[in-house]
Amino acid sequence: MAMIILLATIPSAGISAEEPVRDVTEAPATAGRGPKSLRKDFIESARSYLGTPYVHGGTTAEGMDCSGLVYRAALECTGEAVPRTVSALAARSSRIKDGAREPGDLLFFNTVGRLTHVGIYLGSGTFIHSASEGPRTGVIVSSITEEYWERTYAFAGRILKQEEIKIPDPPEATAPAVNPFPYSGNLGLRLNLTGSALWDFLPGGPVRGGDAIAELTWAKDVPVYPGIGSGVSWDSRYDSFSIPVFFSLAIPEGFRAYVGTQIHLTAREGVSRAIIFPSTLGISWTSRPARLLGQNMRFYQGIDYSWHESETIGACLRFSTGLTITYDI
């Protein structure tokens, strides 16, 4: 009888149905495992799912997505749950420098203008993850030096206690600075549609007109995006309705310079309608994209000098403020 009472007082080794599941970052990394490496268990669990097909929202051997792989591996090696989405995992992780990465840390990727992919770092520049697209899908091992992953890599995060497991990255495995808006199409072309208000600081302002512009750039595998654009523009300072045509160079951080001309369809008396190139010089900046109504929208701010004969510098200097919608083709 005494033996029965003693056994009844010993707690269960697992997590009971009534006990709330805690996040792995809220518990000791070595809970219940003594000197055994939790990170190695985490990686071994993830590797056991190699070849599992990709299924959006999945967390089992029948199919899993990228965060589902992290969730399942953490659950199996700790008995505890981690967040189930990429954004929530990133928020919970401690961000670390690339040089401090250890096997078992998480790698986050910005594939469509926001964090949408996560993998488990294995060391030596490789990681295990569940890929939804590409020549290989499902749970696979990839290298961070592969062009797509190098281009979309954002940062590394830590959810498990540091164990000094160190497999140095080769020199070429250090990822570049994050591209705020990585290209995600197939043909290499990016279409920017911008609507903006024209304004200045002169009397009678501030709004003097508006632009609607379409610009096509090459944005695949290049550090600078060359482009060409056109559209329609109204400027009340000159009673001008025109078609701007321009060439541009942009960088991933959103800055752009352009040069072009305007074809004036109408203009007030005294304003020359001759086509002069270049007659417009400008620079602009667009913000990181945000998803709005299912579209990649960015804030747009520009300034240009649109030359007109016999006009003052102040009248030729224009500011433009608006929104840009971007499509990767």
KOLRO-222001 format. One line per 2 residues: number of its first residue (from 0); for each residue x, y, z of N, C-alpha, C. Coordinates in steps of 0.05 Angstrom, whole numbers, plus 5000, padded with zeros to 4 digits. Example, Ala and Ser with C-alpha at 12.3 -4.5 7.8 and 13.67 -1.06 7.14 Angstrom:
2
0> 5264 4886 5156 5246 4910 5156 5264 4934 5156 ~ 5257 4955 5142 5273 4979 5143 5258 5001 5157
% end
This chain:
329
0> 5017 4976 5000 5000 5000 5000 5017 5025 5000 ~ 5039 5025 5016 5057 5048 5017 5070 5052 4990
2> 5077 5029 4977 5090 5031 4950 5071 5044 4930 ~ 5046 5038 4931 5026 5049 4912 5024 5079 4917
4> 5023 5088 4942 5021 5116 4948 5045 5131 4938 ~ 5069 5119 4941 5094 5132 4932 5094 5135 4902
6> 5086 5114 4887 5086 5116 4857 5066 5137 4848 ~ 5044 5141 4862 5024 5160 4854 5033 5188 4857
8> 5053 5193 4874 5063 5220 4878 5085 5228 4859 ~ 5095 5210 4842 5116 5216 4823 5104 5230 4799
10> 5113 5254 4790 5101 5268 4767 5107 5254 4741 ~ 5089 5258 4722 5093 5246 4695 5116 5259 4681
12> 5131 5244 4664 5154 5255 4650 5146 5273 4627 ~ 5122 5271 4617 5113 5287 4594 5097 5311 4603
14> 5084 5324 4584 5066 5346 4590 5038 5336 4591 ~ 5024 5340 4613 4997 5330 4616 4978 5346 4598
16> 4954 5334 4594 4935 5347 4578 4926 5374 4590 ~ 4926 5375 4617 4917 5399 4630 4939 5421 4632
18> 4964 5413 4628 4986 5432 4631 4988 5449 4606 ~ 4989 5475 4608 4991 5491 4583 5018 5487 4570
20> 5017 5487 4543 5042 5484 4528 5056 5510 4527 ~ 5082 5510 4535 5097 5535 4535 5115 5537 4511
22> 5122 5562 4504 5141 5566 4482 5169 5557 4491 ~ 5184 5546 4472 5210 5535 4478 5229 5556 4489
24> 5225 5581 4482 5243 5602 4492 5237 5609 4521 ~ 5215 5600 4532 5208 5606 4559 5217 5584 4579
26> 5230 5563 4568 5238 5541 4585 5268 5538 4583 ~ 5282 5526 4603 5310 5521 4600 5316 5503 4576
28> 5337 5510 4561 5342 5496 4536 5349 5466 4541 ~ 5358 5459 4564 5367 5432 4570 5347 5418 4588
30> 5322 5426 4589 5303 5415 4608 5300 5385 4605 ~ 5306 5371 4626 5303 5342 4627 5323 5326 4611
32> 5345 5340 4601 5363 5326 4583 5392 5326 4593 ~ 5398 5338 4615 5425 5338 4626 5444 5349 4605
34> 5467 5336 4601 5487 5346 4583 5482 5342 4554 ~ 5461 5327 4547 5455 5322 4519 5448 5347 4504
36> 5457 5349 4478 5453 5373 4463 5425 5375 4452 ~ 5411 5395 4460 5384 5400 4450 5384 5408 4421
38> 5405 5423 4414 5408 5432 4386 5411 5408 4367 ~ 5428 5389 4375 5431 5365 4358 5405 5350 4355
40> 5390 5347 4378 5364 5334 4376 5346 5349 4358 ~ 5346 5375 4359 5329 5392 4342 5335 5387 4313
42> 5361 5386 4306 5369 5382 4278 5362 5353 4270 ~ 5368 5333 4287 5362 5306 4280 5332 5302 4275
44> 5315 5315 4291 5287 5313 4287 5279 5325 4260 ~ 5290 5348 4253 5284 5361 4228 5293 5343 4204
46> 5317 5332 4207 5328 5315 4186 5311 5290 4181 ~ 5298 5281 4202 5281 5257 4199 5258 5261 4180
48> 5252 5287 4173 5230 5293 4155 5240 5299 4127 ~ 5265 5295 4121 5275 5299 4093 5258 5284 4073
50> 5250 5297 4052 5233 5285 4032 5203 5288 4037 ~ 5196 5299 4060 5167 5303 4065 5157 5324 4046
52> 5134 5320 4034 5123 5340 4014 5115 5366 4028 ~ 5115 5387 4012 5106 5413 4022 5076 5414 4022
54> 5065 5421 4045 5036 5426 4047 5032 5451 4064 ~ 5019 5471 4052 5015 5496 4067 4999 5491 4092
56> 5010 5500 4115 4996 5497 4141 5001 5470 4153 ~ 5016 5452 4140 5021 5425 4150 5043 5424 4171
58> 5040 5405 4190 5060 5401 4211 5067 5372 4216 ~ 5060 5354 4197 5064 5326 4202 5079 5313 4178
60> 5085 5288 4181 5099 5273 4160 5083 5271 4134 ~ 5057 5276 4136 5040 5276 4112 5046 5301 4094
62> 5057 5321 4106 5064 5346 4092 5067 5369 4111 ~ 5085 5387 4105 5090 5410 4123 5101 5434 4108
64> 5096 5458 4119 5108 5482 4108 5133 5488 4124 ~ 5146 5511 4117 5172 5518 4130 5170 5521 4160
66> 5150 5537 4169 5147 5540 4198 5136 5515 4211 ~ 5122 5499 4196 5112 5473 4206 5135 5454 4213
68> 5157 5455 4197 5180 5439 4202 5193 5447 4228 ~ 5197 5473 4232 5208 5484 4257 5191 5476 4281
70> 5165 5479 4278 5146 5473 4299 5148 5443 4307 ~ 5148 5425 4287 5148 5397 4292 5175 5388 4305
72> 5197 5398 4294 5223 5391 4305 5226 5400 4334 ~ 5217 5424 4340 5219 5435 4367 5201 5419 4386
74> 5177 5412 4377 5158 5398 4393 5169 5370 4400 ~ 5182 5357 4381 5192 5330 4386 5217 5329 4404
76> 5234 5350 4402 5258 5349 4418 5255 5362 4445 ~ 5234 5378 4449 5231 5391 4475 5204 5385 4488
78> 5185 5374 4473 5158 5370 4483 5143 5395 4486 ~ 5153 5417 4475 5140 5443 4478 5137 5457 4451
80> 5119 5475 4449 5112 5488 4423 5126 5514 4419 ~ 5132 5520 4394 5141 5546 4386 5120 5559 4368
82> 5121 5585 4363 5101 5598 4346 5099 5584 4319 ~ 5076 5585 4306 5070 5570 4282 5072 5586 4256
84> 5079 5611 4257 5082 5626 4233 5110 5639 4231 ~ 5119 5645 4207 5145 5657 4204 5148 5683 4219
86> 5128 5701 4217 5130 5727 4230 5130 5724 4260 ~ 5114 5705 4271 5114 5701 4300 5140 5689 4309
88> 5152 5670 4294 5178 5659 4301 5199 5681 4301 ~ 5199 5699 4281 5218 5720 4280 5215 5739 4303
90> 5191 5745 4311 5186 5763 4334 5196 5750 4360 ~ 5194 5724 4363 5202 5710 4387 5232 5705 4388
92> 5245 5703 4365 5273 5697 4364 5290 5720 4373 ~ 5314 5714 4383 5334 5734 4389 5351 5737 4364
94> 5351 5761 4352 5366 5765 4328 5396 5765 4334 ~ 5412 5750 4317 5440 5747 4322 5456 5754 4296
96> 5481 5761 4300 5498 5767 4277 5504 5741 4261 ~ 5509 5744 4235 5515 5720 4219 5539 5705 4229
98> 5559 5719 4239 5583 5706 4249 5578 5690 4274 ~ 5556 5694 4288 5550 5680 4313 5531 5656 4309
100> 5523 5651 4284 5505 5629 4279 5516 5602 4288 ~ 5498 5586 4300 5505 5559 4308 5485 5540 4295
102> 5493 5515 4290 5473 5495 4281 5449 5495 4301 ~ 5425 5496 4290 5401 5497 4306 5389 5525 4308
104> 5404 5546 4299 5392 5572 4297 5373 5573 4273 ~ 5357 5594 4272 5338 5597 4250 5347 5618 4230
106> 5342 5613 4205 5348 5632 4183 5322 5642 4172 ~ 5319 5668 4170 5294 5680 4159 5300 5693 4132
108> 5279 5691 4115 5282 5701 4087 5259 5719 4080 ~ 5266 5740 4065 5247 5760 4056 5243 5755 4026
110> 5223 5740 4018 5220 5732 3990 5200 5749 3974 ~ 5182 5762 3987 5162 5778 3972 5157 5806 3985
112> 5178 5816 3997 5176 5842 4010 5170 5841 4039 ~ 5168 5817 4050 5164 5813 4079 5175 5785 4086
114> 5178 5779 4111 5189 5753 4120 5168 5732 4114 ~ 5175 5713 4097 5156 5692 4089 5168 5664 4090
116> 5194 5661 4097 5206 5635 4097 5226 5632 4120 ~ 5228 5608 4131 5246 5602 4153 5259 5575 4149
118> 5284 5572 4157 5297 5546 4156 5314 5543 4181 ~ 5324 5518 4185 5341 5512 4208 5370 5510 4199
120> 5387 5526 4210 5415 5526 4202 5429 5501 4211 ~ 5445 5488 4192 5459 5463 4198 5489 5467 4202
122> 5499 5491 4194 5528 5495 4194 5539 5494 4167 ~ 5563 5505 4163 5578 5505 4138 5561 5517 4115
124> 5544 5536 4122 5529 5550 4101 5504 5535 4091 ~ 5496 5514 4104 5472 5499 4095 5450 5501 4115
126> 5425 5496 4106 5402 5496 4123 5381 5477 4113 ~ 5364 5467 4131 5342 5449 4124 5316 5465 4126
128> 5299 5461 4106 5274 5476 4105 5254 5462 4087 ~ 5229 5471 4087 5209 5460 4070 5203 5481 4048
130> 5210 5475 4024 5208 5494 4001 5182 5489 3986 ~ 5168 5511 3979 5143 5509 3965 5146 5510 3935
132> 5168 5522 3925 5172 5525 3896 5201 5520 3889 ~ 5206 5517 3863 5233 5512 3854 5237 5484 3843
134> 5262 5478 3834 5267 5451 3823 5263 5429 3843 ~ 5266 5435 3869 5261 5415 3890 5243 5427 3911
136> 5222 5413 3918 5203 5423 3938 5202 5403 3961 ~ 5188 5411 3982 5186 5395 4006 5210 5400 4024
138> 5214 5382 4043 5236 5385 4062 5262 5377 4049 ~ 5280 5396 4046 5306 5393 4032 5328 5407 4047
140> 5352 5402 4040 5376 5417 4050 5386 5435 4027 ~ 5390 5461 4033 5399 5480 4013 5423 5495 4024
142> 5437 5509 4006 5460 5525 4015 5452 5555 4013 ~ 5461 5570 4033 5454 5598 4033 5469 5613 4011
144> 5489 5600 3998 5503 5612 3976 5488 5609 3950 ~ 5467 5593 3949 5451 5591 3925 5439 5619 3919
146> 5438 5626 3893 5431 5653 3886 5405 5663 3898 ~ 5384 5647 3897 5359 5656 3907 5359 5661 3938
148> 5371 5641 3952 5371 5644 3981 5391 5666 3991 ~ 5413 5669 3977 5431 5691 3983 5418 5718 3979
150> 5402 5720 3958 5389 5746 3951 5366 5752 3971 ~ 5352 5732 3981 5329 5737 3998 5334 5734 4028
152> 5358 5726 4035 5365 5722 4063 5362 5748 4078 ~ 5349 5747 4102 5344 5770 4118 5362 5771 4143
154> 5359 5751 4161 5376 5751 4185 5373 5723 4198 ~ 5390 5719 4219 5389 5695 4235 5376 5701 4262
156> 5362 5681 4273 5349 5684 4299 5354 5660 4316 ~ 5353 5664 4342 5359 5642 4361 5335 5637 4380
158> 5327 5612 4381 5306 5604 4400 5315 5583 4420 ~ 5339 5572 4415 5351 5553 4434 5376 5564 4447
160> 5381 5555 4471 5404 5565 4486 5430 5559 4471 ~ 5449 5578 4471 5475 5575 4458 5490 5551 4470
162> 5502 5535 4452 5517 5511 4462 5545 5510 4452 ~ 5554 5531 4438 5581 5532 4426 5586 5510 4407
164> 5565 5501 4393 5569 5482 4371 5577 5499 4347 ~ 5601 5497 4338 5611 5515 4317 5621 5500 4293
166> 5608 5504 4270 5618 5495 4245 5621 5520 4228 ~ 5645 5530 4224 5649 5556 4210 5637 5556 4183
168> 5625 5579 4176 5616 5583 4148 5640 5587 4130 ~ 5639 5577 4106 5659 5586 4087 5657 5616 4082
170> 5679 5629 4074 5678 5659 4071 5655 5668 4053 ~ 5649 5653 4031 5629 5662 4012 5601 5659 4023
172> 5597 5646 4046 5570 5641 4056 5559 5665 4072 ~ 5574 5686 4076 5563 5709 4090 5543 5724 4072
174> 5519 5725 4081 5498 5737 4064 5501 5767 4062 ~ 5491 5778 4039 5493 5807 4036 5472 5822 4052
176> 5473 5848 4052 5453 5864 4065 5426 5857 4054 ~ 5405 5860 4070 5378 5852 4062 5368 5870 4040
178> 5358 5858 4019 5344 5873 3999 5316 5880 4009 ~ 5309 5905 4012 5282 5911 4023 5259 5901 4006
180> 5264 5897 3980 5243 5889 3962 5254 5870 3941 ~ 5261 5845 3948 5274 5827 3929 5255 5820 3906
182> 5267 5816 3883 5251 5808 3859 5240 5780 3863 ~ 5215 5776 3855 5202 5750 3860 5188 5739 3835
184> 5194 5751 3811 5181 5742 3786 5198 5721 3772 ~ 5192 5717 3746 5206 5697 3730 5221 5709 3706
186> 5209 5729 3693 5221 5740 3669 5242 5761 3674 ~ 5244 5771 3698 5264 5792 3705 5253 5820 3704
188> 5228 5823 3697 5217 5850 3694 5200 5858 3718 ~ 5202 5884 3725 5186 5895 3747 5170 5919 3736
190> 5144 5918 3739 5126 5940 3730 5118 5957 3754 ~ 5125 5983 3753 5117 6002 3774 5096 6020 3763
192> 5073 6022 3776 5052 6040 3769 5049 6061 3791 ~ 5054 6086 3784 5055 6107 3804 5035 6129 3798
194> 5019 6136 3818 5002 6159 3817 5010 6179 3838 ~ 5014 6204 3830 5025 6224 3849 5013 6252 3844
196> 5013 6268 3865 5006 6296 3862 5031 6313 3859 ~ 5030 6333 3841 5052 6352 3837 5047 6376 3854
198> 5068 6386 3868 5064 6409 3885 5090 6425 3887 ~ 5088 6450 3897 5111 6467 3901 5105 6487 3923
200> 5123 6506 3927 5119 6525 3949 5113 6553 3938 ~ 5106 6555 3913 5100 6581 3901 5072 6591 3908
202> 5067 6617 3906 5039 6627 3911 5020 6613 3892 ~ 4996 6608 3902 4976 6594 3886 4976 6565 3890
204> 4996 6554 3904 4999 6526 3909 4984 6517 3934 ~ 4991 6494 3945 5015 6479 3937 5010 6460 3914
206> 4986 6449 3911 4982 6429 3890 4980 6442 3863 ~ 4996 6432 3844 4996 6444 3817 4988 6425 3795
208> 4984 6399 3802 4977 6380 3781 4980 6351 3791 ~ 4983 6333 3772 4986 6305 3780 4998 6288 3757
210> 5009 6265 3765 5021 6246 3746 5008 6219 3749 ~ 5007 6204 3726 5002 6175 3727 5023 6163 3709
212> 5040 6147 3721 5064 6137 3707 5066 6107 3708 ~ 5074 6095 3685 5081 6066 3684 5110 6064 3677
214> 5124 6048 3693 5153 6044 3688 5160 6015 3688 ~ 5176 6006 3669 5185 5978 3667 5215 5977 3672
216> 5223 5961 3692 5252 5959 3698 5261 5930 3697 ~ 5287 5926 3693 5299 5900 3696 5309 5897 3724
218> 5299 5877 3739 5305 5875 3768 5316 5848 3777 ~ 5325 5832 3758 5334 5805 3765 5364 5803 3763
220> 5377 5795 3786 5405 5789 3787 5423 5813 3780 ~ 5414 5837 3786 5430 5861 3781 5429 5880 3805
222> 5451 5894 3811 5451 5912 3834 5437 5939 3829 ~ 5435 5946 3803 5422 5971 3795 5401 5964 3774
224> 5376 5975 3777 5354 5968 3759 5351 5990 3737 ~ 5357 5984 3712 5352 6003 3691 5323 6001 3682
226> 5312 6024 3675 5283 6024 3668 5276 6045 3647 ~ 5252 6043 3637 5241 6062 3618 5212 6066 3626
228> 5202 6091 3623 5174 6096 3632 5161 6118 3616 ~ 5135 6119 3619 5119 6140 3606 5092 6141 3621
230> 5076 6161 3613 5050 6164 3626 5036 6189 3618 ~ 5021 6201 3635 5007 6227 3630 5011 6245 3653
232> 5012 6271 3647 5017 6291 3669 5001 6316 3663 ~ 4991 6328 3685 4977 6354 3683 4991 6374 3702
234> 4998 6397 3691 5012 6418 3707 4997 6444 3703 ~ 4983 6453 3724 4967 6477 3721 4984 6502 3719
236> 5009 6501 3726 5026 6525 3723 5029 6533 3694 ~ 5027 6513 3676 5030 6518 3648 5005 6511 3632
238> 4984 6504 3646 4960 6493 3633 4968 6471 3613 ~ 4986 6454 3623 4999 6435 3605 4989 6407 3611
240> 4980 6394 3590 4974 6365 3591 4995 6352 3573 ~ 5012 6334 3585 5035 6324 3570 5039 6294 3575
242> 5056 6282 3558 5064 6254 3560 5094 6254 3567 ~ 5101 6249 3592 5129 6247 3599 5141 6220 3589
244> 5166 6221 3580 5181 6197 3572 5208 6199 3585 ~ 5217 6177 3598 5242 6179 3613 5256 6152 3615
246> 5282 6155 3621 5299 6131 3627 5308 6134 3657 ~ 5310 6111 3670 5316 6112 3699 5336 6091 3707
248> 5349 6096 3730 5366 6077 3744 5358 6077 3773 ~ 5352 6053 3784 5343 6051 3812 5361 6030 3826
250> 5361 6032 3853 5375 6012 3869 5355 5999 3888 ~ 5362 5975 3899 5342 5961 3915 5332 5976 3939
252> 5348 5995 3950 5339 6010 3973 5317 6030 3967 ~ 5309 6033 3942 5287 6049 3935 5294 6076 3922
254> 5319 6083 3920 5327 6109 3908 5329 6105 3877 ~ 5322 6126 3863 5321 6125 3834 5328 6153 3823
256> 5342 6153 3800 5348 6177 3785 5337 6174 3757 ~ 5326 6195 3745 5315 6192 3719 5320 6218 3702
258> 5320 6214 3676 5323 6236 3657 5304 6231 3634 ~ 5292 6253 3624 5273 6249 3602 5263 6275 3590
260> 5241 6273 3577 5229 6296 3564 5199 6295 3567 ~ 5185 6316 3557 5156 6316 3558 5145 6324 3530
262> 5125 6309 3522 5111 6316 3497 5086 6331 3504 ~ 5085 6357 3500 5063 6373 3508 5040 6371 3488
264> 5018 6361 3497 4994 6360 3479 4979 6386 3480 ~ 4978 6399 3503 4967 6425 3506 4984 6442 3525
266> 4984 6468 3522 4999 6486 3540 4989 6514 3536 ~ 4992 6530 3556 4983 6558 3554 5000 6573 3534
268> 4989 6595 3524 5003 6611 3504 5030 6621 3516 ~ 5051 6619 3500 5077 6628 3508 5095 6605 3518
270> 5084 6582 3524 5099 6559 3532 5107 6542 3508 ~ 5132 6538 3504 5142 6523 3481 5133 6494 3483
272> 5123 6483 3461 5115 6455 3460 5136 6438 3445 ~ 5159 6450 3440 5181 6435 3427 5191 6413 3445
274> 5198 6390 3432 5209 6367 3447 5239 6371 3451 ~ 5247 6374 3476 5275 6378 3482 5284 6355 3500
276> 5307 6343 3493 5318 6322 3510 5347 6329 3517 ~ 5354 6329 3543 5335 6324 3566 5322 6350 3575
278> 5297 6349 3582 5284 6372 3593 5274 6367 3622 ~ 5277 6342 3631 5269 6335 3658 5291 6318 3671
280> 5299 6327 3695 5318 6312 3711 5306 6309 3739 ~ 5308 6284 3750 5295 6280 3776 5307 6258 3792
282> 5300 6258 3818 5307 6235 3836 5282 6229 3851 ~ 5280 6204 3861 5257 6196 3877 5265 6174 3896
284> 5247 6169 3915 5250 6147 3934 5224 6134 3939 ~ 5224 6107 3941 5200 6092 3948 5207 6075 3973
286> 5187 6072 3990 5190 6058 4015 5190 6028 4011 ~ 5195 6014 4033 5190 5985 4032 5161 5979 4026
288> 5155 5958 4012 5127 5952 4005 5111 5943 4028 ~ 5085 5949 4027 5066 5939 4046 5042 5927 4031
290> 5032 5905 4040 5009 5892 4027 4984 5907 4034 ~ 4970 5918 4014 4945 5932 4017 4927 5925 3995
292> 4903 5914 4002 4884 5905 3983 4896 5884 3964 ~ 4914 5868 3975 4926 5847 3959 4949 5856 3940
294> 4957 5882 3943 4978 5893 3925 5002 5901 3941 ~ 5026 5901 3927 5050 5911 3939 5051 5941 3935
296> 5044 5956 3955 5042 5986 3953 5066 5998 3968 ~ 5076 6020 3956 5099 6035 3969 5093 6065 3967
298> 5102 6078 3988 5100 6107 3988 5121 6118 3969 ~ 5113 6139 3953 5131 6150 3933 5135 6180 3938
300> 5160 6189 3937 5167 6217 3940 5189 6224 3919 ~ 5184 6244 3903 5203 6252 3883 5206 6282 3881
302> 5227 6290 3868 5232 6319 3861 5245 6320 3834 ~ 5235 6338 3817 5247 6340 3790 5249 6369 3782
304> 5266 6373 3762 5269 6400 3750 5259 6396 3721 ~ 5236 6408 3715 5224 6406 3689 5227 6433 3674
306> 5246 6434 3657 5254 6459 3645 5234 6470 3625 ~ 5228 6496 3627 5212 6510 3608 5225 6537 3602
308> 5227 6543 3577 5240 6568 3568 5227 6592 3581 ~ 5243 6611 3591 5234 6636 3602 5220 6633 3629
310> 5221 6609 3642 5209 6606 3668 5230 6607 3690 ~ 5223 6614 3714 5241 6616 3736 5248 6588 3746
312> 5271 6586 3761 5279 6561 3772 5257 6550 3791 ~ 5245 6568 3807 5224 6559 3825 5200 6547 3812
314> 5193 6558 3789 5169 6548 3774 5176 6521 3761 ~ 5201 6516 3754 5209 6491 3741 5214 6469 3761
316> 5218 6476 3787 5223 6456 3807 5197 6445 3818 ~ 5193 6419 3817 5168 6406 3825 5173 6383 3844
318> 5155 6380 3863 5155 6357 3882 5131 6339 3874 ~ 5135 6313 3878 5113 6294 3873 5111 6274 3896
320> 5086 6270 3905 5081 6252 3928 5058 6234 3921 ~ 5061 6208 3925 5040 6190 3918 5045 6161 3926
322> 5033 6142 3911 5036 6114 3917 5045 6099 3892 ~ 5061 6078 3896 5069 6061 3875 5060 6033 3879
324> 5048 6020 3859 5040 5992 3860 5059 5977 3842 ~ 5071 5955 3852 5092 5940 3838 5083 5912 3832
326> 5089 5903 3807 5084 5876 3799 5110 5864 3788 ~ 5119 5841 3798 5142 5827 3787 5132 5807 3767
328> 5144 5809 3743 5134 5793 3720 5153 5770 3715
% end
